[in-house]
Amino acid sequence: MSSTIALIIIGVAVLFILGIKLLSSPKTARIGNLVAAAGMLVALLALHKPGGDYVWSQGWTFNYTLIAIGTVIGLIIGAIGAYSVKMTSMPQMVALFNGLGGGAAALVASLEYFSGAHSLAGITAFIALTMLLATLIGSLSFSGSIIAYLKLEGKFEKPITFPGQNILNGLILLVILGLCGWLTVNATAAAATPAFITLFALALFFGVAMVMPIGGADMPVVISLLNSFTGLAVAADGFAINNLAMIVAGTLVGSSGTLLTLLMCKAMNRPVTNVLFGAFGSSGSSKAGAGDLAGKTVKPLQADEAALLLSYAQQVVIVPGYGMAVAQAQHQVRELSDELVKRGVDVRFAIHPVAGRMPGHMNVLLAEANISYEQLCEMEAINPTMDRVDVCLVIGANDVVNPAAREEKTSPIYGMPIIDADRCKTVIVMKRSMAAGFAGIENHLFYKDNTRMLFGDAKNSLQALVTAVKAS
């Protein structure tokens, strides 16, 4: 590889890292996406053969044309997706696009494996292993992401389990790894083709079997983990075809996805093994943890009463949850926030790390409604100030504000960091009904002396609140 190519790849790596850094904030995420895309464009233009020719060099015209056609098609599909998909359906699109990335990595590795295995020179054991791992990881990422997409669409929201499921999955994984080992040293054998097809099929099935037992509300963790798998598959492809840009990009995606997965599990106070193998919520009861609530009742209120509490407050914290996303009520939330700010009320938004159906789901929805980034506060930053808040408005959130996580040691969410909504002077909870959250337990917050319940569709209730605030 020439020194020019090496310098270009270093520049591409810098652009990728800078793009990921900018993606960490909603305020700079758009720029970060463009910076990373620019890095990928540079990497494509710097594509070279082992001899050192660039992609546009003589003899590479056909490849360059294919790359251009693929890029244009991808741009068109991406643009259509970005403009047509609702913000509330963004997690589904993320899962689907991630699956396509994994599938593409698996196909590249498969083609390279067969091409190398049938060439005169053959392939080394190391290159064969990287191709097989890329095929395995990319395939399970593809099929797993498709199941995640369907779960987010509500098709398989509940965990699907059966006795001995983890044992069966473990045996399938052992067979897959055994096939990988055999194919690594027998790439040119006559039985390599059917063995490889079997490996591919089992990897696809394993992706389905891995995600099916996981509940719909755990999809943020699953999507993040599958995203890291796709990155690892791309990195393995890079080793297989001697492309440093793919190695860098795949390693960055794989490591960042893994770190994000671990951080979200920490936010739920659950090990990643519990998410993957625990089928959390599959047998939970809505009465679980209700022993201390005997004889207690909730206190409902009407929209005009809630409007008075909000209008005369000095500090208001709004806690958005998945219920807000389902009702597509983010614009009504912004309108309510604007009306309160006009009255001199300090309005902030408390964002729990795992609220919604993908990492940053609430941030994306609120940003789409043009809510100021300065109003968005992370859980760790806002919790120490909650005892000074006059009104906390909880919109469709459940387990992430449940005090049972602090108070009840037998609760399945005990130890999970939550937003301390119950410590505010008054709490207004907006819900359709008293249905339990994903954890399947009663929410102690609903029965607190300082809590009032505003029942109804979040969008309609917020619109009523806005009207009442304007009239007050």
N, C-alpha and C positions, 0 to 999 in steps of 0.2 A: 504494500500500500504506500502511495506517495505521501510525502510530508504535507502536501496541499490538502489531500483528502483527510489526513489525520487532524489538521487544524480546523477544517470545516466541521468534522464530527464533534470536536471539542466545542465549537461555537453552537452547534445544534444542541448539545447536552446542556449548555448554559441557558439556551432559550427554553428548553423543556423544564428545567429546574425553576427558572424565573416564572414560567407560566403556571406551574403548580403552586408556587408561592403566592402569586396574585389570585389564584382560585380560592385561597383560604378566606377571602373576604367578599361578601356580596357586592361591595362597592367597586372592587377591582376585578371581579370574576370575568366580566365580558372581555376586558383587555387581556387578562391572563389566557383566555381561550384563544384569542387571536395570536398572541405571542407564541403559544405552543403550536398552533397551526402553521405559523410562519416557519418555525423550526422544522416541522415535518416536510414542508415544501422545499426547504433548502436541502434536507436529507434526500428527498427524491431526486432533485437535480444533481446531487453529488453522487448518485448511485454509480457504482463502478464494477467492472469485471475483475477477477483476480489479477489480470494483466495490467490493470490500472486505467483502462479507458472509461471515460464518463458515459452517462446514459445517452448523450446526444452524439457520441462518436460514431464513426463509420461502422456499419454492421449492427448498430443498435436501434436503427430507425423503427423497426417493427415493434420492439419492446417499448420504445418511447411512445409510439402511437397507442399501444394498449394501455399504458399508464395514463395517458391523457384522457382516453375514453373512460376508463374506470374512475378517474378523478371527477370528470364532468358528471357522470351518472351519480356518484356519491354526493356531489354538491347539490344536485337536483333533489335527490331523495331526502337529504338532510334539511334542505330549505323547506320542502313540503311538510316534513315532519315538524319543524320548528314553528311554522306558521299555522298549521292545522290542529296540532295537538293542544288540548286545553292544559293550563298549568296544573290543574288537579290530576291530570293523567300523566304528568311528567315522569313519575317513578316507573310507570309501565314502559314508556319510551326508552328510559335509561336502561332498564332490564333488557329490552329487545335489542337495542343497539349494542349493548355489551355482549349479548349472545352472538350477534353477527360477527363481532370482532373475534370471539373465541372460535367460531366456526371457520372463519377465514384463516386463522392461524393453523387450525387442524388440517385444512385442505392444503395449505402451502407445505406443511410438513409431510403430508401423505404423498403429494406429488414428488417432492424432493427425495423421499425415501425410495419410491419405486424407480425414479430416474437414476439415482445413484446405485441401487441394487442391481440394475440391469445394464449398467455401463461397464466398459471393459476394465476400467480402473477399480470399480467397486467403491465401497465406502468403509471408513474406519469404524471401529466399534464405538468410539466416542461420538462421532457424528450421527451414527445410527441411533444411539441412545437419545441424543438431543431431539432428533426427529420424532422418535417414538413418544418421548415425554411431551413434546409439543402437541402431538396428535391426541394423546390421552387427556392432557389438561384442557386443551382447546375444545375437545368434543364434550367433555362433561360440563365445561363452562357454557357451551352452546345449549345443550339440552336442559341444564339446570336453570339457565336464564329464561328459557321459554316457559318452564314451570313457574318460575318466580313471576313472570309477566301474567300468566293465567291466574295465579293466586292474587295478585294485585287487582286484577279485573274482577275478583270475587268468585271465580270458577271453583277454586279449591282452597277457600280461605281457612278452613279447619284442617288441622294436621290429619294425615291419613296414615294410620299405623296398624301393625298387626304383630302378634307375638313372634319373637325371634327375628324381627326386621333388621336390627343392627348386626346380628350374627350373619344373616344372609348377605347384607351389604359388605361385611368384612370378608366373606368368602369370595364374593365377586371381585373385590379389590385385590385379593391375593392371586386370583386367576389372571387378572389384568397385568399385575406386576410380573407374574411368571411368564406370560406371553411376551412382555417387554424384554425380559432377560433372554428368552430363547431367540427372539427376533434380532436382538443386538448382535449375537454371534452367528446367526444363520440367515443373514439378509439375502443371500443368493440361493438359498435352498429352494427346492421345488414346492415345499409346503409353506413357504413364507407368505405367499399371497393369501390363501385362505386363513392363515393364522392372523395376518394383519387385518383382514376384514372382520374377523371375530373380535380382535382387540378394539377396533373402531366401534363395532356394534355394542360391545359390553361397556365401553366408555360412555357412549350415549345413554345407555340404560342406567348406568351408575349415577349420572348426573340427575336423572329423573328420580331415582330411588333415594338420592341424598337430600333432595329438596322437598319431596312429597311429605315427609313427616314433620316438617317445620311449619308453624303457624303463620298466618298471613301478617300478623303484627311484627314478626321477627324478620320480615323481608328486608328492612334497611341493612341489617347485619349480613344477610345472605347476599344481597346485591353487592355490597362492599367486598365480601369475600370472593364472589365470583369475578368481580372486576380485577382483583389481585391475581386470580387464576389466569384470566385472559392476558394480563401483563406478563406473567411467567411464561405462558405459551409463546407469546411474541418474542420474548428474550431467547427462548430455546430455538425458535426459528432463526433468530439472528446468528446464533452459533452455527446452525446447520448450513446457512447460505453465506456465511462470512460477511455479515452486514452489521457494522458497529452501531449504526443509528438505531436499528431494531433492538439490539442488546441494551443500549442505554434507555430507550423509551420503555421497553418491556420491564426492565429492572425498576425504573422509577415508578411505573404504574403498580407493579407487583408489591414493592415495599410500602408505598403510600397507602394502597388498598389494605394491606395487612395491618398497618398501624391504625388506620381508621376503624377497621373491624375490632381490634383490641380495645380501642378507646370507647367505642359504642358499647361493647360488652361490659367495660368498667363502669360506664354510665348506668347500666342496668344491674350492676352488682352480680353479674352472672358470667361464668367462664364460657368461652366459645364452644367448648365441648357440650355444655348444657343446651346451647342454642341448636347445635347440629344434631345431637343425639337424644335430647331430653323430651322432645315433643311437648314443650311447655304450653300449658293451657288446654291440652287435649282432654283432660278429665276434671278440670276445675269446676267448682260449683259457685254460682252467684251468691250462695250463702256462706261461702268460706270466709272465715275471719269475722263473722257477724256476731260472735258471742258477746262482745262488749257493747253491742248496739241494741240489745233487747230493751224494748219500751221507748226507744228514742224515735222521734219522727222528724221529717224534714219540714222546712218552713218556706212555702212557695210565696212568690210575690209577682206583681204585674209589671209590665214594661214602664208605666208612668212612675211607679214607685222606684224602680231601679234607676230611671232617668234622673230623679231628684237626688238620689245618693251620689250619682256620678257628677252631676252638675255642680254640687256644692262641695266636692272633694278638692283637696289641694294636690294630692298625689294619687294617680291611678295606674295600676299595672294590669296589662292585658296578657293572659296566658292562652295562646292559640294551640289547638290540637287538631287531630285528624277529623273531628266532627266539623270544624270550620272548613277544612278542605273539601269534605264530602258535600257540604251545603254550598260550596263555592261562594263563601261569604266574605272573602278578603277585601273586596271593594267597599262593602258596607262597614267593615271594621275600620278602614281608612277614613270613611266619611264620619264615623262616630268619633274617631281620634281627632280629626280636624275640628269638629264642633267643640270638643272639650278644650282643645288647645286655644281656640278663640276666646274661651272663657277664662283663660289663665291657668288651666289645669295642667300639671306636669304629667304627661302620659308616656309610659314606657312599655315595651313588650318583653316579656320573659320567655326565652327560647330554651326548651329542654333539648339536650343532644339527640334524643331518640324520638322526639315528637314527629308524627307523620309516618310516611311510608318509604322515605329514603333520607340519607344524610343531607341536612340542610333544607328539607322539604318546606318547613315553615318560613325560612328565610327567603326561599324562592317565591313563595306565594305572596308574602308581604312586600317583597321588592317589586313584584309584578303589579301590585296595587299602588306603587309609588309612595310607600311609607318610608320615611327618612331612615337611613341606615343608623343615624345617631340614636334613634329611639329603640333599636334592637339591643337587648342585653343578654349575655350568656348567663346560665344558671348560677355559676360560681360568683359572678359579679353582682347579681341582683339580690341573692338570698340574704346577705348581711343587712340589707336595707328594708326588708319586707315588713318588719315590725313598725316602721314609720309610714307605711302606705295606708291611705284612708280606705280605698276600695280596690279589691282585686277581682277582675272580671275574667272568669275561666270559660273559654269557648270551646266546647267539644273535647277537652282534655280530661283524662280520667286517672289512669295509674300514675302518671307523672306528677300528680298533685296529691296523691293519697297519703295522708299522715301515717297510715298503717306501716309504711316503710320505716318509720322511726319508732312507732309505739308498740307494735305487735310482733314479738319475736317469732311467733309461729306462722306469720304471713309469708306467702311465697315471694313477696317483693321486699321482705325485711332487709334493710341495709342498702337498698337501691337509692341513690341520690335523687331527691325530688325538688321541685320548686316549692318553697315554704309558703304556699298561699294561705294556709290556715293561720299564720302569724299576723296577717293583716287585720285592720280594725273591722272591716266588713268584707265578706266574700260573696260574690254573685256568680253562681254556676249556671251556665246555659247548657241545657241538655234536652234531647227529645223525650227521654224517659229515664227511669231509674235503672236501666240495664247496666250490668257490670261491664268493666273494661276487659281487655285481653287477658289479664291475669285471672279473671273469673272470680273476683272477690268484691265484697262491698267496699265502697269508698267512705272512709271515716269522715272525710271532709264534709260530705253532704249533711251530716248529723251534728256538726259543730254548732255551738250557740251563736256564732257570728256569721253563719252561712245562710244565704237565701237562694232558693232555686227558681230559675226562670225557665219554665218548660216550653218547648216548641222548636220548630225548625230554626236553626241558627240564623239563616238569611232573613227570614221573616221577623224574628225577634229583634235582630240588630236594626232592621229598617224601622221597626216600631220604636226602638230606643232612640234612634236618630230623630225621628219625628217628635218624640216627647221631649228630648233635650232642646230642640229648636223652639218648642212651645213653652218651655219652662222659663 
